[in-house]
Amino acid sequence: MVDELQFAMLTGIKPEFHPNTGRPFSEDQVLSPSARAGYEAPRYCQICGRRMKVQVRPDGWDAQCSRHGEVDSAYLGQR
Ligand SMILES: [Zn+2]
């Protein structure tokens, strides 16, 4: 199975939903400073807006959408 979510994040496909708020990307987002800086793990799938299963580790995080697969911060070069 292709991890569609990881593919979308790696290739920079425009998100439909905000990964921190789960709101449509076209709406105004109210973000915490750390989320704005990109330090927070995504909580929502950016493709479908579903709440993801997120696990935060000391060295990063991984998140899983039941429809669009898994993404790991290690693949994105983030910490
Ligand atoms: Zn999804």
N, CA, C, O and the ligand as a Tripos MOL2 file, in Angstrom:
@<TRIPOS>MOLECULE
protein
  317   315    80     0     0
PROTEIN
NO_CHARGES

@<TRIPOS>ATOM
      1 N           0.8400   -1.2050    0.0000 N.3       1 MET1
      2 CA          0.0000    0.0000    0.0000 C.3       1 MET1
      3 C           0.8750    1.2550    0.0000 C.2       1 MET1
      4 O           1.8600    1.3370    0.7340 O.2       1 MET1
      5 N           0.5210    2.1800   -0.7900 N.am      2 VAL2
      6 CA          1.2490    3.4420   -0.8390 C.3       2 VAL2
      7 C           0.8120    4.3070    0.3310 C.2       2 VAL2
      8 O          -0.3800    4.4590    0.5980 O.2       2 VAL2
      9 N           1.7760    4.8630    1.0140 N.am      3 ASP3
     10 CA          1.4480    5.7990    2.0790 C.3       3 ASP3
     11 C           1.1960    7.1700    1.4620 C.2       3 ASP3
     12 O           2.0990    7.9900    1.2940 O.2       3 ASP3
     13 N          -0.0370    7.3680    1.1450 N.am      4 GLU4
     14 CA         -0.4340    8.5690    0.4250 C.3       4 GLU4
     15 C          -0.1100    9.8460    1.2080 C.2       4 GLU4
     16 O           0.2870   10.8680    0.6490 O.2       4 GLU4
     17 N          -0.2970    9.7380    2.5180 N.am      5 LEU5
     18 CA         -0.0480   10.9060    3.3570 C.3       5 LEU5
     19 C           1.4290   11.2870    3.3440 C.2       5 LEU5
     20 O           1.7870   12.4550    3.1960 O.2       5 LEU5
     21 N           2.2690   10.2780    3.5010 N.am      6 GLN6
     22 CA          3.7040   10.5470    3.4930 C.3       6 GLN6
     23 C           4.1440   11.1150    2.1460 C.2       6 GLN6
     24 O           4.9570   12.0360    2.0730 O.2       6 GLN6
     25 N           3.5900   10.5460    1.0990 N.am      7 PHE7
     26 CA          3.8910   11.0330   -0.2440 C.3       7 PHE7
     27 C           3.5120   12.5110   -0.3760 C.2       7 PHE7
     28 O           4.2750   13.3190   -0.9050 O.2       7 PHE7
     29 N           2.3160   12.8440    0.1150 N.am      8 ALA8
     30 CA          1.8340   14.2260    0.0130 C.3       8 ALA8
     31 C           2.7320   15.1900    0.7790 C.2       8 ALA8
     32 O           3.0140   16.2960    0.3190 O.2       8 ALA8
     33 N           3.1810   14.7490    1.9680 N.am      9 MET9
     34 CA          4.0130   15.6270    2.7900 C.3       9 MET9
     35 C           5.4090   15.7790    2.1930 C.2       9 MET9
     36 O           5.9900   16.8650    2.2160 O.2       9 MET9
     37 N           5.9380   14.6870    1.6620 N.am     10 LEU10
     38 CA          7.2900   14.7360    1.1110 C.3      10 LEU10
     39 C           7.3620   15.5450   -0.1710 C.2      10 LEU10
     40 O           8.3660   16.2010   -0.4480 O.2      10 LEU10
     41 N           6.3130   15.4930   -0.9340 N.am     11 THR11
     42 CA          6.3340   16.1750   -2.2160 C.3      11 THR11
     43 C           5.7440   17.5730   -2.1280 C.2      11 THR11
     44 O           5.7340   18.3160   -3.1100 O.2      11 THR11
     45 N           5.2470   17.9320   -0.9300 N.am     12 GLY12
     46 CA          4.7350   19.2740   -0.7470 C.3      12 GLY12
     47 C           3.4350   19.5620   -1.4720 C.2      12 GLY12
     48 O           3.1590   20.6970   -1.8610 O.2      12 GLY12
     49 N           2.6380   18.5120   -1.6470 N.am     13 ILE13
     50 CA          1.3000   18.7210   -2.2130 C.3      13 ILE13
     51 C           0.4990   19.6020   -1.2590 C.2      13 ILE13
     52 O           0.5410   19.4190   -0.0420 O.2      13 ILE13
     53 N          -0.2190   20.5420   -1.8180 N.am     14 LYS14
     54 CA         -0.9650   21.4820   -1.0030 C.3      14 LYS14
     55 C          -1.9700   20.7390   -0.1090 C.2      14 LYS14
     56 O          -2.8030   19.9830   -0.6110 O.2      14 LYS14
     57 N          -1.8940   20.9540    1.2210 N.am     15 PRO15
     58 CA         -2.8190   20.2570    2.1130 C.3      15 PRO15
     59 C          -4.2570   20.7580    1.9500 C.2      15 PRO15
     60 O          -4.5000   21.9370    1.6940 O.2      15 PRO15
     61 N          -5.1890   19.8360    2.1050 N.am     16 GLU16
     62 CA         -6.6050   20.2140    2.0950 C.3      16 GLU16
     63 C          -7.0300   20.6780    3.4830 C.2      16 GLU16
     64 O          -7.8290   21.6030    3.6350 O.2      16 GLU16
     65 N          -6.4740   20.0090    4.4900 N.am     17 PHE17
     66 CA         -6.8300   20.3060    5.8720 C.3      17 PHE17
     67 C          -5.5730   20.6220    6.6600 C.2      17 PHE17
     68 O          -4.5000   20.0770    6.4000 O.2      17 PHE17
     69 N          -5.7290   21.5100    7.6230 N.am     18 HIS18
     70 CA         -4.5590   21.8810    8.4050 C.3      18 HIS18
     71 C          -4.1860   20.7540    9.3650 C.2      18 HIS18
     72 O          -5.0420   20.2590   10.0980 O.2      18 HIS18
     73 N          -2.9120   20.3410    9.3680 N.am     19 PRO19
     74 CA         -2.5090   19.2100   10.1970 C.3      19 PRO19
     75 C          -2.5910   19.4740   11.7050 C.2      19 PRO19
     76 O          -2.6310   18.5290   12.4920 O.2      19 PRO19
     77 N          -2.6140   20.7320   12.1100 N.am     20 ASN20
     78 CA         -2.6980   21.0230   13.5430 C.3      20 ASN20
     79 C          -4.1230   21.2900   14.0200 C.2      20 ASN20
     80 O          -4.4430   21.0490   15.1840 O.2      20 ASN20
     81 N          -4.9640   21.7780   13.1440 N.am     21 THR21
     82 CA         -6.3210   22.1470   13.5700 C.3      21 THR21
     83 C          -7.3910   21.2490   12.9700 C.2      21 THR21
     84 O          -8.4870   21.1490   13.5210 O.2      21 THR21
     85 N          -7.0990   20.5990   11.8600 N.am     22 GLY22
     86 CA         -8.0940   19.7820   11.1910 C.3      22 GLY22
     87 C          -9.1220   20.5960   10.4200 C.2      22 GLY22
     88 O         -10.0910   20.0430    9.8990 O.2      22 GLY22
     89 N          -8.9160   21.9060   10.3450 N.am     23 ARG23
     90 CA         -9.8450   22.7720    9.6130 C.3      23 ARG23
     91 C          -9.4060   22.8530    8.1570 C.2      23 ARG23
     92 O          -8.2320   22.6660    7.8390 O.2      23 ARG23
     93 N         -10.3570   23.1330    7.2830 N.am     24 PRO24
     94 CA         -9.9770   23.3240    5.8780 C.3      24 PRO24
     95 C          -8.8890   24.3730    5.7480 C.2      24 PRO24
     96 O          -8.9250   25.3970    6.4290 O.2      24 PRO24
     97 N          -7.9300   24.1260    4.8840 N.am     25 PHE25
     98 CA         -6.7640   24.9820    4.7910 C.3      25 PHE25
     99 C          -7.0980   26.3920    4.3380 C.2      25 PHE25
    100 O          -6.3430   27.3310    4.5930 O.2      25 PHE25
    101 N          -8.2220   26.5360    3.6690 N.am     26 SER26
    102 CA         -8.6190   27.8530    3.1610 C.3      26 SER26
    103 C          -9.1050   28.7670    4.2790 C.2      26 SER26
    104 O          -9.1490   29.9850    4.1070 O.2      26 SER26
    105 N          -9.4750   28.1850    5.4360 N.am     27 GLU27
    106 CA         -9.9600   29.0000    6.5450 C.3      27 GLU27
    107 C          -8.7950   29.5920    7.3250 C.2      27 GLU27
    108 O          -7.6600   29.1250    7.2330 O.2      27 GLU27
    109 N          -9.1030   30.6340    8.0970 N.am     28 ASP28
    110 CA         -8.0900   31.1910    8.9790 C.3      28 ASP28
    111 C          -7.7830   30.1820   10.0800 C.2      28 ASP28
    112 O          -8.6880   29.5570   10.6310 O.2      28 ASP28
    113 N          -6.5200   30.0330   10.3910 N.am     29 GLN29
    114 CA         -6.1160   29.0740   11.4100 C.3      29 GLN29
    115 C          -5.6150   29.8260   12.6360 C.2      29 GLN29
    116 O          -4.8890   30.8150   12.5320 O.2      29 GLN29
    117 N          -6.0180   29.3360   13.7810 N.am     30 VAL30
    118 CA         -5.4710   29.8630   15.0180 C.3      30 VAL30
    119 C          -4.4780   28.8450   15.5470 C.2      30 VAL30
    120 O          -4.8560   27.7630   15.9960 O.2      30 VAL30
    121 N          -3.2100   29.2030   15.4870 N.am     31 LEU31
    122 CA         -2.1640   28.2490   15.8420 C.3      31 LEU31
    123 C          -1.3540   28.7290   17.0320 C.2      31 LEU31
    124 O          -1.1520   29.9260   17.2340 O.2      31 LEU31
    125 N          -0.9010   27.7730   17.8050 N.am     32 SER32
    126 CA          0.0430   28.1110   18.8640 C.3      32 SER32
    127 C           1.3780   28.4580   18.2010 C.2      32 SER32
    128 O           1.6470   28.0400   17.0740 O.2      32 SER32
    129 N           2.2060   29.2220   18.9080 N.am     33 PRO33
    130 CA          3.5030   29.6060   18.3060 C.3      33 PRO33
    131 C           4.3320   28.4030   17.8730 C.2      33 PRO33
    132 O           4.9730   28.4390   16.8230 O.2      33 PRO33
    133 N           4.3260   27.3360   18.6730 N.am     34 SER34
    134 CA          5.1460   26.1770   18.3200 C.3      34 SER34
    135 C           4.5680   25.4560   17.0970 C.2      34 SER34
    136 O           5.3150   24.9090   16.2850 O.2      34 SER34
    137 N           3.2630   25.4570   16.9700 N.am     35 ALA35
    138 CA          2.6540   24.8360   15.7910 C.3      35 ALA35
    139 C           2.9860   25.6450   14.5450 C.2      35 ALA35
    140 O           3.2800   25.0880   13.4880 O.2      35 ALA35
    141 N           2.9360   26.9600   14.6830 N.am     36 ARG36
    142 CA          3.2460   27.8360   13.5450 C.3      36 ARG36
    143 C           4.6880   27.6290   13.0830 C.2      36 ARG36
    144 O           4.9930   27.7080   11.8930 O.2      36 ARG36
    145 N           5.5560   27.3670   14.0370 N.am     37 ALA37
    146 CA          6.9640   27.1610   13.6950 C.3      37 ALA37
    147 C           7.2120   25.7510   13.1620 C.2      37 ALA37
    148 O           8.3190   25.4280   12.7320 O.2      37 ALA37
    149 N           6.1780   24.9200   13.1950 N.am     38 GLY38
    150 CA          6.3120   23.5780   12.6480 C.3      38 GLY38
    151 C           6.9130   22.5830   13.6140 C.2      38 GLY38
    152 O           7.4120   21.5360   13.2030 O.2      38 GLY38
    153 N           6.8700   22.9030   14.9040 N.am     39 TYR39
    154 CA          7.4670   22.0050   15.8830 C.3      39 TYR39
    155 C           6.4870   20.9710   16.4210 C.2      39 TYR39
    156 O           6.8910   20.0130   17.0810 O.2      39 TYR39
    157 N           5.2280   21.1580   16.1470 N.am     40 GLU40
    158 CA          4.2480   20.2390   16.7150 C.3      40 GLU40
    159 C           3.9200   19.1150   15.7480 C.2      40 GLU40
    160 O           3.8980   19.2940   14.5300 O.2      40 GLU40
    161 N           3.6710   17.9670   16.3220 N.am     41 ALA41
    162 CA          3.2680   16.8340   15.4920 C.3      41 ALA41
    163 C           1.8870   17.1200   14.9070 C.2      41 ALA41
    164 O           1.0440   17.7310   15.5640 O.2      41 ALA41
    165 N           1.6620   16.6810   13.6790 N.am     42 PRO42
    166 CA          0.3410   16.8690   13.0970 C.3      42 PRO42
    167 C          -0.6800   16.0040   13.8340 C.2      42 PRO42
    168 O          -0.3780   14.8790   14.2320 O.2      42 PRO42
    169 N          -1.8760   16.5310   14.0100 N.am     43 ARG43
    170 CA         -2.9170   15.7680   14.7060 C.3      43 ARG43
    171 C          -3.9890   15.2890   13.7320 C.2      43 ARG43
    172 O          -4.7510   14.3670   14.0240 O.2      43 ARG43
    173 N          -4.0290   15.9230   12.5920 N.am     44 TYR44
    174 CA         -5.0670   15.5960   11.6170 C.3      44 TYR44
    175 C          -4.4290   15.2960   10.2710 C.2      44 TYR44
    176 O          -3.3890   15.8470    9.9110 O.2      44 TYR44
    177 N          -5.0850   14.4040    9.5440 N.am     45 CYS45
    178 CA         -4.6100   14.0830    8.2120 C.3      45 CYS45
    179 C          -4.8280   15.2880    7.3040 C.2      45 CYS45
    180 O          -5.9190   15.8550    7.2540 O.2      45 CYS45
    181 N          -3.7740   15.6700    6.5900 N.am     46 GLN46
    182 CA         -3.8960   16.8690    5.7450 C.3      46 GLN46
    183 C          -4.6650   16.5880    4.4550 C.2      46 GLN46
    184 O          -5.0120   17.5120    3.7200 O.2      46 GLN46
    185 N          -4.9270   15.3180    4.1860 N.am     47 ILE47
    186 CA         -5.6800   14.9830    2.9800 C.3      47 ILE47
    187 C          -7.1800   14.9370    3.2610 C.2      47 ILE47
    188 O          -7.9800   15.4400    2.4720 O.2      47 ILE47
    189 N          -7.5620   14.3250    4.3980 N.am     48 CYS48
    190 CA         -8.9920   14.1180    4.6540 C.3      48 CYS48
    191 C          -9.4880   14.7880    5.9240 C.2      48 CYS48
    192 O         -10.6980   14.8520    6.1450 O.2      48 CYS48
    193 N          -8.5790   15.2970    6.7790 N.am     49 GLY49
    194 CA         -9.0030   15.9910    7.9880 C.3      49 GLY49
    195 C          -9.3940   15.0730    9.1310 C.2      49 GLY49
    196 O          -9.8500   15.5340   10.1770 O.2      49 GLY49
    197 N          -9.2140   13.7650    8.9310 N.am     50 ARG50
    198 CA         -9.4850   12.8360   10.0240 C.3      50 ARG50
    199 C          -8.4700   13.0130   11.1310 C.2      50 ARG50
    200 O          -7.3300   13.4080   10.8860 O.2      50 ARG50
    201 N          -8.8930   12.7180   12.3590 N.am     51 ARG51
    202 CA         -7.9560   12.7160   13.4670 C.3      51 ARG51
    203 C          -7.0450   11.5130   13.3300 C.2      51 ARG51
    204 O          -7.5060   10.3960   13.0960 O.2      51 ARG51
    205 N          -5.7650   11.7430   13.4750 N.am     52 MET52
    206 CA         -4.8140   10.6540   13.2940 C.3      52 MET52
    207 C          -4.3660   10.0940   14.6330 C.2      52 MET52
    208 O          -4.4820   10.7280   15.6820 O.2      52 MET52
    209 N          -3.8490    8.8760   14.5460 N.am     53 LYS53
    210 CA         -3.2330    8.2550   15.7040 C.3      53 LYS53
    211 C          -1.8070    8.7690   15.7530 C.2      53 LYS53
    212 O          -1.0040    8.4510   14.8760 O.2      53 LYS53
    213 N          -1.4840    9.5520   16.7570 N.am     54 VAL54
    214 CA         -0.1800   10.2020   16.8040 C.3      54 VAL54
    215 C           0.6060    9.6990   17.9950 C.2      54 VAL54
    216 O           0.0830    9.5640   19.1010 O.2      54 VAL54
    217 N           1.8640    9.4260   17.7450 N.am     55 GLN55
    218 CA          2.7410    9.0300   18.8240 C.3      55 GLN55
    219 C           3.9430    9.9520   18.8150 C.2      55 GLN55
    220 O           4.6670   10.0400   17.8230 O.2      55 GLN55
    221 N           4.1500   10.6400   19.9290 N.am     56 VAL56
    222 CA          5.2940   11.5440   20.0200 C.3      56 VAL56
    223 C           6.4120   10.8290   20.7560 C.2      56 VAL56
    224 O           6.2210   10.2940   21.8480 O.2      56 VAL56
    225 N           7.5700   10.8320   20.1410 N.am     57 ARG57
    226 CA          8.7440   10.1920   20.7260 C.3      57 ARG57
    227 C           9.7640   11.2700   21.0780 C.2      57 ARG57
    228 O           9.6410   12.4160   20.6430 O.2      57 ARG57
    229 N          10.7740   10.8960   21.8690 N.am     58 PRO58
    230 CA         11.8090   11.8870   22.1840 C.3      58 PRO58
    231 C          12.4910   12.4460   20.9250 C.2      58 PRO58
    232 O          12.9450   13.5900   20.9150 O.2      58 PRO58
    233 N          12.5560   11.6420   19.8850 N.am     59 ASP59
    234 CA         13.2850   12.0630   18.6890 C.3      59 ASP59
    235 C          12.3750   12.4610   17.5420 C.2      59 ASP59
    236 O          12.8410   12.6570   16.4200 O.2      59 ASP59
    237 N          11.1010   12.5820   17.8070 N.am     60 GLY60
    238 CA         10.2000   12.9680   16.7190 C.3      60 GLY60
    239 C           8.8010   12.4540   16.9630 C.2      60 GLY60
    240 O           8.3440   12.3870   18.1040 O.2      60 GLY60
    241 N           8.1180   12.0910   15.8880 N.am     61 TRP61
    242 CA          6.7480   11.6090   16.0480 C.3      61 TRP61
    243 C           6.3930   10.7460   14.8460 C.2      61 TRP61
    244 O           7.0370   10.8090   13.7990 O.2      61 TRP61
    245 N           5.3530    9.9400   15.0240 N.am     62 ASP62
    246 CA          4.7350    9.3420   13.8550 C.3      62 ASP62
    247 C           3.2270    9.4680   13.9700 C.2      62 ASP62
    248 O           2.6690    9.4810   15.0670 O.2      62 ASP62
    249 N           2.5950    9.5570   12.8450 N.am     63 ALA63
    250 CA          1.1610    9.7910   12.8000 C.3      63 ALA63
    251 C           0.5550    8.8700   11.7530 C.2      63 ALA63
    252 O           1.1600    8.5950   10.7160 O.2      63 ALA63
    253 N          -0.6360    8.4070   12.0420 N.am     64 GLN64
    254 CA         -1.2610    7.4530   11.1410 C.3      64 GLN64
    255 C          -2.7210    7.8220   10.8850 C.2      64 GLN64
    256 O          -3.5210    7.9790   11.8070 O.2      64 GLN64
    257 N          -3.0280    7.9510    9.6120 N.am     65 CYS65
    258 CA         -4.4190    8.1290    9.1880 C.3      65 CYS65
    259 C          -4.9380    6.7580    8.7820 C.2      65 CYS65
    260 O          -4.2470    6.0090    8.0910 O.2      65 CYS65
    261 N          -6.1460    6.4280    9.2040 N.am     66 SER66
    262 CA         -6.6820    5.1040    8.8840 C.3      66 SER66
    263 C          -6.8950    4.9310    7.3800 C.2      66 SER66
    264 O          -6.9730    3.8070    6.8830 O.2      66 SER66
    265 N          -6.9870    6.0300    6.6720 N.am     67 ARG67
    266 CA         -7.2070    5.9520    5.2250 C.3      67 ARG67
    267 C          -5.9430    6.1900    4.3970 C.2      67 ARG67
    268 O          -5.7860    5.6090    3.3230 O.2      67 ARG67
    269 N          -5.0490    7.0350    4.8880 N.am     68 HIS68
    270 CA         -3.9610    7.5020    4.0360 C.3      68 HIS68
    271 C          -2.5730    7.0980    4.4960 C.2      68 HIS68
    272 O          -1.5720    7.5860    3.9720 O.2      68 HIS68
    273 N          -2.5130    6.2070    5.4730 N.am     69 GLY69
    274 CA         -1.2320    5.6420    5.8500 C.3      69 GLY69
    275 C          -0.4870    6.4440    6.8980 C.2      69 GLY69
    276 O          -1.0280    7.3340    7.5550 O.2      69 GLY69
    277 N           0.7680    6.0880    7.0190 N.am     70 GLU70
    278 CA          1.5710    6.5770    8.1190 C.3      70 GLU70
    279 C           2.6120    7.5670    7.6450 C.2      70 GLU70
    280 O           3.0870    7.4970    6.5120 O.2      70 GLU70
    281 N           2.9580    8.4810    8.5150 N.am     71 VAL71
    282 CA          4.0790    9.3590    8.2150 C.3      71 VAL71
    283 C           4.9280    9.4940    9.4680 C.2      71 VAL71
    284 O           4.4040    9.5430   10.5810 O.2      71 VAL71
    285 N           6.2020    9.5510    9.2880 N.am     72 ASP72
    286 CA          7.1340    9.6150   10.4080 C.3      72 ASP72
    287 C           8.0040   10.8540   10.2350 C.2      72 ASP72
    288 O           8.4760   11.1440    9.1350 O.2      72 ASP72
    289 N           8.2090   11.5790   11.3230 N.am     73 SER73
    290 CA          8.9840   12.8170   11.2220 C.3      73 SER73
    291 C          10.4000   12.5530   10.7370 C.2      73 SER73
    292 O          11.0480   13.4380   10.1790 O.2      73 SER73
    293 N          10.8780   11.3280   10.9530 N.am     74 ALA74
    294 CA         12.2370   11.0020   10.4960 C.3      74 ALA74
    295 C          12.3510   11.1450    8.9790 C.2      74 ALA74
    296 O          13.4030   11.5250    8.4640 O.2      74 ALA74
    297 N          11.2700   10.8410    8.2680 N.am     75 TYR75
    298 CA         11.2900   10.9420    6.8110 C.3      75 TYR75
    299 C          11.2610   12.3890    6.3430 C.2      75 TYR75
    300 O          11.6790   12.7030    5.2290 O.2      75 TYR75
    301 N          10.7690   13.2550    7.1970 N.am     76 LEU76
    302 CA         10.6120   14.6500    6.7860 C.3      76 LEU76
    303 C          11.8190   15.4890    7.1630 C.2      76 LEU76
    304 O          11.8980   16.6690    6.8220 O.2      76 LEU76
    305 N          12.7640   14.8690    7.8750 N.am     77 GLY77
    306 CA         13.9420   15.6060    8.2910 C.3      77 GLY77
    307 C          13.6470   16.6250    9.3700 C.2      77 GLY77
    308 O          14.3630   17.6160    9.5150 O.2      77 GLY77
    309 N          12.5670   16.3740   10.1420 N.am     78 GLN78
    310 CA         12.2250   17.2760   11.2390 C.3      78 GLN78
    311 C          12.5910   16.6280   12.5580 C.2      78 GLN78
    312 O          12.8030   15.4190   12.6370 O.2      78 GLN78
    313 N          12.6610   17.4500   13.5900 N.am     79 ARG79
    314 CA         12.8590   16.9040   14.9190 C.3      79 ARG79
    315 C          11.7810   17.3660   15.8400 C.2      79 ARG79
    316 O          11.7780   17.0060   17.0170 O.2      79 ARG79
    317 ZN         -6.4250   10.7870    5.6150 Zn       80 ZN80
@<TRIPOS>BOND
     1     1     2 1
     2     2     3 1
     3     3     4 2
     4     3     5 am
     5     5     6 1
     6     6     7 1
     7     7     8 2
     8     7     9 am
     9     9    10 1
    10    10    11 1
    11    11    12 2
    12    11    13 am
    13    13    14 1
    14    14    15 1
    15    15    16 2
    16    15    17 am
    17    17    18 1
    18    18    19 1
    19    19    20 2
    20    19    21 am
    21    21    22 1
    22    22    23 1
    23    23    24 2
    24    23    25 am
    25    25    26 1
    26    26    27 1
    27    27    28 2
    28    27    29 am
    29    29    30 1
    30    30    31 1
    31    31    32 2
    32    31    33 am
    33    33    34 1
    34    34    35 1
    35    35    36 2
    36    35    37 am
    37    37    38 1
    38    38    39 1
    39    39    40 2
    40    39    41 am
    41    41    42 1
    42    42    43 1
    43    43    44 2
    44    43    45 am
    45    45    46 1
    46    46    47 1
    47    47    48 2
    48    47    49 am
    49    49    50 1
    50    50    51 1
    51    51    52 2
    52    51    53 am
    53    53    54 1
    54    54    55 1
    55    55    56 2
    56    55    57 am
    57    57    58 1
    58    58    59 1
    59    59    60 2
    60    59    61 am
    61    61    62 1
    62    62    63 1
    63    63    64 2
    64    63    65 am
    65    65    66 1
    66    66    67 1
    67    67    68 2
    68    67    69 am
    69    69    70 1
    70    70    71 1
    71    71    72 2
    72    71    73 am
    73    73    74 1
    74    74    75 1
    75    75    76 2
    76    75    77 am
    77    77    78 1
    78    78    79 1
    79    79    80 2
    80    79    81 am
    81    81    82 1
    82    82    83 1
    83    83    84 2
    84    83    85 am
    85    85    86 1
    86    86    87 1
    87    87    88 2
    88    87    89 am
    89    89    90 1
    90    90    91 1
    91    91    92 2
    92    91    93 am
    93    93    94 1
    94    94    95 1
    95    95    96 2
    96    95    97 am
    97    97    98 1
    98    98    99 1
    99    99   100 2
   100    99   101 am
   101   101   102 1
   102   102   103 1
   103   103   104 2
   104   103   105 am
   105   105   106 1
   106   106   107 1
   107   107   108 2
   108   107   109 am
   109   109   110 1
   110   110   111 1
   111   111   112 2
   112   111   113 am
   113   113   114 1
   114   114   115 1
   115   115   116 2
   116   115   117 am
   117   117   118 1
   118   118   119 1
   119   119   120 2
   120   119   121 am
   121   121   122 1
   122   122   123 1
   123   123   124 2
   124   123   125 am
   125   125   126 1
   126   126   127 1
   127   127   128 2
   128   127   129 am
   129   129   130 1
   130   130   131 1
   131   131   132 2
   132   131   133 am
   133   133   134 1
   134   134   135 1
   135   135   136 2
   136   135   137 am
   137   137   138 1
   138   138   139 1
   139   139   140 2
   140   139   141 am
   141   141   142 1
   142   142   143 1
   143   143   144 2
   144   143   145 am
   145   145   146 1
   146   146   147 1
   147   147   148 2
   148   147   149 am
   149   149   150 1
   150   150   151 1
   151   151   152 2
   152   151   153 am
   153   153   154 1
   154   154   155 1
   155   155   156 2
   156   155   157 am
   157   157   158 1
   158   158   159 1
   159   159   160 2
   160   159   161 am
   161   161   162 1
   162   162   163 1
   163   163   164 2
   164   163   165 am
   165   165   166 1
   166   166   167 1
   167   167   168 2
   168   167   169 am
   169   169   170 1
   170   170   171 1
   171   171   172 2
   172   171   173 am
   173   173   174 1
   174   174   175 1
   175   175   176 2
   176   175   177 am
   177   177   178 1
   178   178   179 1
   179   179   180 2
   180   179   181 am
   181   181   182 1
   182   182   183 1
   183   183   184 2
   184   183   185 am
   185   185   186 1
   186   186   187 1
   187   187   188 2
   188   187   189 am
   189   189   190 1
   190   190   191 1
   191   191   192 2
   192   191   193 am
   193   193   194 1
   194   194   195 1
   195   195   196 2
   196   195   197 am
   197   197   198 1
   198   198   199 1
   199   199   200 2
   200   199   201 am
   201   201   202 1
   202   202   203 1
   203   203   204 2
   204   203   205 am
   205   205   206 1
   206   206   207 1
   207   207   208 2
   208   207   209 am
   209   209   210 1
   210   210   211 1
   211   211   212 2
   212   211   213 am
   213   213   214 1
   214   214   215 1
   215   215   216 2
   216   215   217 am
   217   217   218 1
   218   218   219 1
   219   219   220 2
   220   219   221 am
   221   221   222 1
   222   222   223 1
   223   223   224 2
   224   223   225 am
   225   225   226 1
   226   226   227 1
   227   227   228 2
   228   227   229 am
   229   229   230 1
   230   230   231 1
   231   231   232 2
   232   231   233 am
   233   233   234 1
   234   234   235 1
   235   235   236 2
   236   235   237 am
   237   237   238 1
   238   238   239 1
   239   239   240 2
   240   239   241 am
   241   241   242 1
   242   242   243 1
   243   243   244 2
   244   243   245 am
   245   245   246 1
   246   246   247 1
   247   247   248 2
   248   247   249 am
   249   249   250 1
   250   250   251 1
   251   251   252 2
   252   251   253 am
   253   253   254 1
   254   254   255 1
   255   255   256 2
   256   255   257 am
   257   257   258 1
   258   258   259 1
   259   259   260 2
   260   259   261 am
   261   261   262 1
   262   262   263 1
   263   263   264 2
   264   263   265 am
   265   265   266 1
   266   266   267 1
   267   267   268 2
   268   267   269 am
   269   269   270 1
   270   270   271 1
   271   271   272 2
   272   271   273 am
   273   273   274 1
   274   274   275 1
   275   275   276 2
   276   275   277 am
   277   277   278 1
   278   278   279 1
   279   279   280 2
   280   279   281 am
   281   281   282 1
   282   282   283 1
   283   283   284 2
   284   283   285 am
   285   285   286 1
   286   286   287 1
   287   287   288 2
   288   287   289 am
   289   289   290 1
   290   290   291 1
   291   291   292 2
   292   291   293 am
   293   293   294 1
   294   294   295 1
   295   295   296 2
   296   295   297 am
   297   297   298 1
   298   298   299 1
   299   299   300 2
   300   299   301 am
   301   301   302 1
   302   302   303 1
   303   303   304 2
   304   303   305 am
   305   305   306 1
   306   306   307 1
   307   307   308 2
   308   307   309 am
   309   309   310 1
   310   310   311 1
   311   311   312 2
   312   311   313 am
   313   313   314 1
   314   314   315 1
   315   315   316 2
@<TRIPOS>SUBSTRUCTURE
     1 MET1         2 RESIDUE 1 A MET
     2 VAL2         6 RESIDUE 1 A VAL
     3 ASP3        10 RESIDUE 1 A ASP
     4 GLU4        14 RESIDUE 1 A GLU
     5 LEU5        18 RESIDUE 1 A LEU
     6 GLN6        22 RESIDUE 1 A GLN
     7 PHE7        26 RESIDUE 1 A PHE
     8 ALA8        30 RESIDUE 1 A ALA
     9 MET9        34 RESIDUE 1 A MET
    10 LEU10       38 RESIDUE 1 A LEU
    11 THR11       42 RESIDUE 1 A THR
    12 GLY12       46 RESIDUE 1 A GLY
    13 ILE13       50 RESIDUE 1 A ILE
    14 LYS14       54 RESIDUE 1 A LYS
    15 PRO15       58 RESIDUE 1 A PRO
    16 GLU16       62 RESIDUE 1 A GLU
    17 PHE17       66 RESIDUE 1 A PHE
    18 HIS18       70 RESIDUE 1 A HIS
    19 PRO19       74 RESIDUE 1 A PRO
    20 ASN20       78 RESIDUE 1 A ASN
    21 THR21       82 RESIDUE 1 A THR
    22 GLY22       86 RESIDUE 1 A GLY
    23 ARG23       90 RESIDUE 1 A ARG
    24 PRO24       94 RESIDUE 1 A PRO
    25 PHE25       98 RESIDUE 1 A PHE
    26 SER26      102 RESIDUE 1 A SER
    27 GLU27      106 RESIDUE 1 A GLU
    28 ASP28      110 RESIDUE 1 A ASP
    29 GLN29      114 RESIDUE 1 A GLN
    30 VAL30      118 RESIDUE 1 A VAL
    31 LEU31      122 RESIDUE 1 A LEU
    32 SER32      126 RESIDUE 1 A SER
    33 PRO33      130 RESIDUE 1 A PRO
    34 SER34      134 RESIDUE 1 A SER
    35 ALA35      138 RESIDUE 1 A ALA
    36 ARG36      142 RESIDUE 1 A ARG
    37 ALA37      146 RESIDUE 1 A ALA
    38 GLY38      150 RESIDUE 1 A GLY
    39 TYR39      154 RESIDUE 1 A TYR
    40 GLU40      158 RESIDUE 1 A GLU
    41 ALA41      162 RESIDUE 1 A ALA
    42 PRO42      166 RESIDUE 1 A PRO
    43 ARG43      170 RESIDUE 1 A ARG
    44 TYR44      174 RESIDUE 1 A TYR
    45 CYS45      178 RESIDUE 1 A CYS
    46 GLN46      182 RESIDUE 1 A GLN
    47 ILE47      186 RESIDUE 1 A ILE
    48 CYS48      190 RESIDUE 1 A CYS
    49 GLY49      194 RESIDUE 1 A GLY
    50 ARG50      198 RESIDUE 1 A ARG
    51 ARG51      202 RESIDUE 1 A ARG
    52 MET52      206 RESIDUE 1 A MET
    53 LYS53      210 RESIDUE 1 A LYS
    54 VAL54      214 RESIDUE 1 A VAL
    55 GLN55      218 RESIDUE 1 A GLN
    56 VAL56      222 RESIDUE 1 A VAL
    57 ARG57      226 RESIDUE 1 A ARG
    58 PRO58      230 RESIDUE 1 A PRO
    59 ASP59      234 RESIDUE 1 A ASP
    60 GLY60      238 RESIDUE 1 A GLY
    61 TRP61      242 RESIDUE 1 A TRP
    62 ASP62      246 RESIDUE 1 A ASP
    63 ALA63      250 RESIDUE 1 A ALA
    64 GLN64      254 RESIDUE 1 A GLN
    65 CYS65      258 RESIDUE 1 A CYS
    66 SER66      262 RESIDUE 1 A SER
    67 ARG67      266 RESIDUE 1 A ARG
    68 HIS68      270 RESIDUE 1 A HIS
    69 GLY69      274 RESIDUE 1 A GLY
    70 GLU70      278 RESIDUE 1 A GLU
    71 VAL71      282 RESIDUE 1 A VAL
    72 ASP72      286 RESIDUE 1 A ASP
    73 SER73      290 RESIDUE 1 A SER
    74 ALA74      294 RESIDUE 1 A ALA
    75 TYR75      298 RESIDUE 1 A TYR
    76 LEU76      302 RESIDUE 1 A LEU
    77 GLY77      306 RESIDUE 1 A GLY
    78 GLN78      310 RESIDUE 1 A GLN
    79 ARG79      314 RESIDUE 1 A ARG
    80 ZN80       317 GROUP 0 **** ****
